[in-house]
């Protein structure tokens, strides 16, 4: 009697389950590596919780810090963090596929499904070609970013350290990680357009989503045969609107603030307003002291962080397309239209429901975790604004902080670790990973229209 063939271990997991599991295992491995003596500078010693926090914030490309990597970690330890950032930005499954392709191993359909889930691809059949393009594109952009930053860092720090700093910051910016070896983020370079604009460009490109970037490049090269997807148009339009609105509002709110933009000349005010609009979109770098921003600016920054980057990119948040679909469907409802239309295309009801589900789940996660952060708070300095800012920053994998992270206690650090993990894989992906597959219902129930809303 023939025995049934056993399914491969990885094929037993759904795409959301494998994504969630791969990140959890990578955090465990990264934490173990950071605890090894060679990863720490002489006289420094990480405790287990700090190592887990540091590995999580690197792999989940967040940037919240309990330690100064330049002062606490050795060069091998910093390179471990850099590897975690690159793995987290591109995705662990993406890296595994690249190595499989390099070894000429066949990638089966279930593996392609998991890849499509991770990079937010529409077409499972063409996902391998997309992965190759993503990997090459990433290396090119990070290389260009390294060269541009080296024009400033090499004259300042010398060839060795200058190139190393350029590489670290280019990788960190493109993966929206927010890690810096410069001490006080980019505050020393707030008057330097080369550094600021290069870092902003890397953050924007890394957060747009690889599918959008590949689609835009293909459309520019072959306008007649490659159309610009509605998804790409939604993402690009929403991104531009958020960047412009953020820049103008931050400039207006902080223009006369003596602790931020007030003392700066006109050019630097505009430059730093733009940087402060880009970086909450999960970039995590700062040229201004976040703690000295006015309350209205902090509220605006929290909103920008909550929205975050775009699907398939390195950033977190509910994503630009989610905001666009929720706002567009609400506007259609207000105007009395039965369905949302964008760029002469009807947006399916399932897409609208998915966007609203993501928004609701994200709001629920942030709300519950903020409540826990407040409940476990033992530091009088950390008021509601500090903890709300930190909570959204962790969930949206941004990394901006009002100098709050080092003052958190053990319970709050565990909450932040959970938030960073959930924010990187996405609350909907995590919910699907925990849920079981439900059989399709054969019975269709009659609709109920007598439910009042609003």
Buried (B, 14 or more C-beta within 10 A) or exposed (E): EEEEEEEEEBBEBBBBBBBBBBBEEBBEEBBBBBBEEEBBBEEBEBEEBBBBBBBBBBBBBBBBBBBEBBEBBBEEBBBBBBBBBBBBBBBBBBBBBBEBBEEEEEBEEBBBBBBBBBBBBEEBEEBBEBBEBBBEBBEEBBEBBBEBBBEBBBEEBEEEEBBBBBBBBBBBBBBBBBBBBBEEBBBEBBBBEEBBBBBBBBBBBBBBBBBBBBBBEBBEEEEEEBEBBBBBBBBBBBBEEBBEEBBBBBBEBBEEBEEBBEEBEEEBBBBBBBBBBBBBBBBBBBBBBBBEBBEEBBBBBBBBBBBBBBBBBBBBBBBBBBBBBBEBBEEBBEEEEEEBEBEEEEBEEEBBEBBBBBBBBBEEBBEEBBEBBBEBBEEEEBEEBBBBBBBBBBBBBBBBBBEBBEBBEEBBBBBBBBBBBBBBBBBBBBBBBEEEEEEEEEEEEEEEEEEEEE
